[in-house]
Amino acid sequence: MRLFLLAALSCGIFTEAVHAGPCSAAPNVWNEGDLGQGDAGKRPDTANVTFGSGSLDRICGNLVNPAGGGDLYEIMITGTTFGAITEPRGDSTIDPSLYLFDSTGHAVVGNNDICSCNDQSLLLGSGVTPGLYFLAIVPVNQQPINHKNKLIFGDLTGTSGSDFTPIVANTLLDGWTNDGNSSGRYIIRLEGASFASPEPASLLLVGAGLVVFAVRRRS
């Protein structure tokens, strides 16, 4: 978690740490729309499911709609310590927020700005239970609501620092306020995460292996 702790403590260190190379295809990178999934939606049923093996270190995408945009990614959290931090990609000036939801769509934590000196977003989800989660990146001021149209985390406009937790009893994501005010290309760096599911090719190989095993048992 060193990268994220340093980011939270020092805007200068953060600025130095996040400038990285392009989001070229790599084993530990997920690019929005990989494997023909298209634009990631902002609800669990339209999220990009990340396929791959090993750790998931980076997610790259693009928020096009400044008011109503939002991208959800299904990921696997592998331990009790998890971190996610955003950075603009290329010449983007995006100001995003991050939210984490469990596998059933219930809110866990959210963050608006790292600090008053940096409008990127940082989640330090310590104490989370390993398993499947949905990670949302949205334009600043785009906030999640439940079925009663209540702000799940309260109004995070203008807030900075800290992981904010839900303030309402019903934390199930039902929609968004569509009051965002930013767009652009982004990178989300991750620690303590892996892909949500094995690659389809890997699943086919596993299936083929089971068939061969069954045939051998019959012979």
N, C-alpha and C positions, 0 to 999 in steps of 0.2 A: 504493500500500500504506500510505499515511499513517494511515488509520483503524486498521488492524490493529496497526501498530507502536506507535502511541500507546496503544492498548488494552493491549498487552503490557507497556508501560513504566509505565503509571499507571492504577490502579484508579479514581481520581477522574475522569480524563479519559474512561475507558471509560464510567463511569456517565453522564456528561454526553452522550457521543456517541451512545449507542444508543437513547435514548428517542425514538421516532419515531411518526408517525401510524399509523392502522390499515392493514391489508392489503387495501385496496380494489383492485378490478381495475384494472390498469395495464399498459402495454406491457412493462415490465421486471420484472414480478412473476409468480411462479408460486404459486398456492394449491393445497395438497394436494387431489387429486381433480379438478382442472380437466379439462375435456373428457371428463367422465364416467368417469375412471379410478378413482375411489373411493379408499379408504384406501391409502396407500403401504405396501407390504410391506417386510420387512427382509431380503430376498434379491434379487439382481439380476433374477431372472425375475418378481418381483412389484413391482418398483420403479415409481414414477411416472416416465414419460418426459416431460421438459419440452419442450413445443412452443411455438415462438414465433420471433421474429426480433430481431436486435440483442442487446445485452448482457442478461444475467440478473443483476439486482442484489439480488433478495430472494426467498426462499422462505418461505412461511407454512404452518404446519400444527399438528397437535395429537397429542401422545402420550397415549393414553388408558390403556394398561396399564402400571402403574408397574414391574412386575417383568419382563415379557417384551416390552415395547413396542419399536418401532423403525421408522423410516421411511427408505427409500432413494429417492434421486432421481438419475436419469440426467441429467448435465449435460455441457456442452462446455467444456473449459479451453482458452482461446484463446492463451495465451502461456506463457512459462517461469516466470512469477510468478503465484501464485494465493493467494487468502486467503478464509477463511470464518470468521464470528464469530456466535455465538448471542446472543439476548436474549429474556427472557420477553415474552409478548404480553399486554397488558392487566394483569389482576391475578394472572396466573400466577406461581407460585414455582418453576417447573421448574429442575432441575439436570441439564443434559444433557452428553453427550459427543459428539464428532464423529470420524468415521473416513472416510478416502478410499480407494476401491478403483479399480483400473483397469478397462478395458472387459471384461476377462476374469474379473473378480472377485477379483483378487489385491490384497492389502493394500499400501497405499503409506505413509500416515501416520495417526496418531491423536492425539487430545488429550483430556484429562479436564477440567482446570480451567485458566483463564487464569493465575491466581496464587493464593497462599494467601488473598488478600483478596477473591477473586471466583470464584464457582463456575460461571460461564459457560464456554463452550469456544471455543477459537481455533485455527485451522489456518493456518500460514504455509508453504504448500507451494512454497517456492522451488526452482527447478531441475526442476520437473515437465515432462514432455513434453506439448505440446499434443495434445488429442484427447478422446475420450469417457471419462468417469469416472462412478463411482457415489459419491455423497456420502450418508453415513449419519448420522442423528441418533438417539441412543438415550438412555434414562434412565441416570443415573450408576450405575456398577458393572455395567451390561450390556455384556459384552465379547465380541468375535468369536473364534470357534474354527475350527480346520481339521478335516479328516476324521478325524484322530487324537484329536480332543477336546482339543487343545493350544491354550492362549491364544496367539493370533498375535502380540500385542504384549507378552506377559507380563502380569503383574497391574498394571494402572494405577490400582487403588484408592488413593485418597489422594494421587495425584501431581498436580503442577501445573506449568505452564510447559512450553515446548519442544514440538516435534513429535516424537513417539515413532515409531520405525520398527520393523518386524517383527523378532522375535528367533528365529523358526523358519524352517527351510528351505522348508517347504510353506506358502505364504502365501495359498492359495486359501480364500476364505470358504465354510465349510460350515454354519455355524450360529452361535448365540449362547448365552451361559451362562444367560440368563433369570434373572439375579440383580439386576436393576435395582431402583432405589428412588426413583423420581420420575415425575411426570406433569404434563401441562399444555400450554397453547398456547405456541408458539414462533415466532420469526422468525430466519432465517439470512440474514445480509448477506453478499454475495459481491463479490469483485473479481477481474478476470481470467477471467470466465466468461460463457458465452452459453447459449442454449437448445440442447438436444441435437438437436432436429430442427425443420425448418420447420413452421409451422402446417398442418394438413390442407388448409385452404382454399387456402393458397399452393401446395401440391403439386398440387391440382386445376387451378389456373390455369396452372402450368408444364406439366402434362399436356395441357391444352387448347391451349396455345401450340405444343407439339410436333406435335399433330394437325393444326393449321392449317398449320404449316410443311410437314408431309409432303404435305398435299393440294395446296398451292401448287406443290410440286416436281413432283408428278405432272401438273399441268395445264399 
